[in-house]
Amino acid sequence: MMSKKSPQLRFEGFTDDWEERKFESLLDKNEGVRRGPFGSALKKDLFVKESPYVVYEQQNAIYDHYETRYNISKEKFEELHKFELIADDFIMSGAGTIGRISKVPKGIKKGVFNQALIRFRINKELTDSEYFLQFIRADFMQRKFTGANPGSAITNLVPMSDVKKWEIKVPIKEEQKKIGSFFKQLDETIALHQRKLDLLKEQKKGYLQKMFPKNGEKVPELRFKGFTDAWEERKLSSMTDYKNGKGHEDKQSTFGKLELINLNSISISGGLKHSGKFIDEANDTLQKDDLVMILSDVGHGDLLGRVALIPEDNRFVLNQRVALLRPNATADPQFLFSYINAHQYYFKAQGAGMSQLNISKGSVENFISFVPIIEEQKKIGSFFKELDDAIALHQRKLDLLKEQKKGFLQKMFV
């Protein structure tokens, strides 16, 4: 049976129980924890336009970067010298988005942190910095910092005087280093996959701008070899058959043979999501390569007109406030999917209503687009499908890595 004083998963060669200590034992005896100065000490009217001394804010901890917006005078910096940040300090967000922590890198500008941040300075003889970073980021520690009261709508940071007295379990420094190094490598792998994903999304954005005609133009900037004709102006009604969904509220359940396509089924990027709602029978099931479009949205209307492609025959049924657009022989489904989602701003502008925005059948069918011949449509549609598949693959890899890290954090700490 696993001891409660050691984690479920350990590196080879480490078998001793973790030592029970107070949280403050991880920290520097004199400057272990410090909250930022009172707001009045760093009011905006004290900021100056040009100075080598800066103010670090909550966004630096939340987003783990060290760009700054505000500067202070040398005199103000010297007055607040106790709040200076130096390399290898840790800053944690203490209001709103609570508990986000960042390790201060080398080479930052001289500056102080504001009232929304807490600074930790560790005892380097006893505490490994990478271990400390991952320890604070672990779910159980994040819950402790906020008091994790499920019945409360307001989340507050636990007072630092209480935090210092927490009883925690800590391994010897050699084991800390192993754990810290392991998670640092994992974080670097996650960051690499995130950069690859962001790059692919940026590439897609660039291609969407260049492979469809700009306003006032009849041909795009970038085309496949062999295609030179001008694109034809057409209404969506000439390329698709439109049909509204029906209400199935009296028959739906959380299981069944046919999944309902409702307002929750289409993502902001046009991906198809599970609605979790099902019915057992219907006469009008959707077919592979049908396009389904959102007709209602709350808030800013960013989902209005978003479309997704149906992946297979006779598995989905349309619910109300979602439309079917079934492409005819003159339109390639993949091309229309990319084209419509790239021009979502048209549908957003057509939205009418107060608390809920709606678009009509007429608004949808009257959407005017410039369209090439079917062969060029298929080339473009296929190109964007491959790009979307690559993006989806990298997203799955990234999600899997994040889940793996979450599992390791649960198993490698006590």
Secondary structure, DSSP 8 states (H G I E B T S, - for coil): ---TTS-SS--TT--S--EEEEGGGGB-TTTSEEE---GGGG-GGG-BSS-SEEEE-HHHHHHT----SEEE-HHHHHHTGGGB--TT-EEEE-SSSTT-EEE--TT--SEEE-TTEEEE-B-TTT--HHHHHHHHHSHHHHHHHH---TT-SS-----HHHHTT-EEEE--HHHHHHHHHHHHHHHHHHHHHHHHHHHHHHHHHHHHHHHS--TT-SS-SS--TT--S--EEEEGGGTEEEEE-B--TTT-BSS-SEEEE-TTSB-TTS-B-----EES--S----TT-EEEE-EEETT-TTTT-EEE--STTSEEEBTTEEEEEE-TTS-HHHHHHHHHHTHHHHHHH-B-SSEEE--HHHHHT-EEEE--HHHHHHHHHHHHHHHHHHHHHHHHHHHHHHHHHHHHHHS--
